[in-house]
Amino acid sequence: MKTVSQLLEAKGHTVLTIPPDATVQEAMKRMAENNVGALIVIAEGRPVGIVSERDITRKLFLLEKLPRHILVKEVMSTPVVYVRPDQTNEDCMALMTDKRVRHLPVMDGGRLIGIISIGDLVKDIISEQQFIIRQLENYIMG
């Protein structure tokens, strides 16, 4: 079982952010350009929310306004559900399931150091299972 720190070492520590007063159109553009599904909303140097494709599609419909007329703070999810570097991938999966989120910012001593997505966790689990299968095949084959 890997820790969040180990997952970030493999994935990288890049975190894409956006201010709460940016427009949803800007957020959508940033996500599309970087092929990501969520941005951390930062105000005064700290995370105050997270905005995901899911937040945008669901709330945009309800607000009945164009993306260029809606601010990120109107659609972002709060409070920020996060993990620490010493937590395990199993902790992340349990938290994601319990809170019904797909992205977890990683905080270390009040500092944002990364983000873990459900895709990162699935990729890690598949890799781990493939390793175990290879080991079992080698054992069986002698």
N, C-alpha and C positions, 0 to 999 in steps of 0.2 A: 504494500500500500504506500503510495507516494504522498509526499506533502505538497502543499501549494507552492512552496519555495522551489521544489524540484520541478514541478510543472512549469513554473515561470522560467526556470533556467533553460528548459527545452523550447518553450514558446517565445520567450522574450518579455521584456517589461514595458513595451510600448502601450500607452493608454491614450486614447483619443478623447478629448474633452471639448466642452462647449459651454459658453456662459448662459445663464438662465434667460437673459434678455435677447438672445439670438432668436431668429425666426425658425419655425419648424422647417421651412424651405431650406435654410442654411444647414440645419441638422441633417435633413434627408440627403442633401448634396454631399456633405462630408462623409456620411455613412456609405453612400454609393461609390464615391471616389476611392474609399479605402476598403471596400468590400467587408464591412463590419455591420453587425446588427444592433449596436448600442453605443452610446456616448455617455461619459460621466459628465454630469453638470457641476461645474465648479464656480463658486462665488467666494470672494475674499480668500482665495487660496485653499479652500476645503470643499470636499464633495457635499452637495446639497440635494442631489437627486441623480437619477439615471433616466435617460430617454432612449427607448428602443423602437424598432420598427413596429412592434406590437402596440406600444403606447400610442404612437402616431396614428396608425390605421384605425384603432378603436376610438380614440378621442377626437380625431379629426372629423370623423363621420358625425359624432354627436354635437360638435361645436358648429357645424354647418358654415364654416368659413374657409377661405383659401389658405394654404400653408404659409404664404408670404404675409398673412395678416394674423397669424397665431404665434405667440412666443413659446419657447421651449418650456418655460416655467408653468405654462397652462396645461401641458400634457405630460410632464415628467412624473416619474414615480418617486414617492418619498414615503417613509424615510429610507435612506440608503442601507440596504442589507449587504453586509460585507464579510469577508473572511480574513484571517491572519495567515502569515506565511507558514506557521507551524501546524496548521490544521491539515487534515488528510483529504484526499479526493473523496473518500466516503463521507466525510463531514460536509463537503461541498454538495454532493448529490442529495444528502438528507435535507440540507438547508434549501436547496433549489426546489425540491419536491414540496417541502413544508410551506415555503413562502410563494411558490408558484412563479419563480423567476428563472431566467435563462442566462443571466450574467451576474457575476459577483466581483465587485471591486476588491482588491487586496490592499489592506491597510496595515502598515507597520509603524507603531508608535505615532499615530496620527498622520502619517505620510502615505499618500497613494503611490503604490509601487507596481501595480499591475492590475490585470483583469482576467478572470477565468470564465469561460463560457461553457455551456453544456456540450458544445462541439469539442472543446478541448478535453473534457472529461471522457467523452465517448471515444475519442481518438486514443487516449491513454489506455483505456480499458481494453480496446481491441488490440493494441500493441502488446499489452501484458498477456492477454489470452493467447496471442500468436506465439509468444515466447514460450509459454507453458506447453502449448501443443508441440512445438519443436523439441522441447526437452523430453516430453513423453514419447515422441516418435523415436528419438535417439535412444532412449532407455529400452524401448520395445525391440528396436532393431539390433541392439547390443553394440 
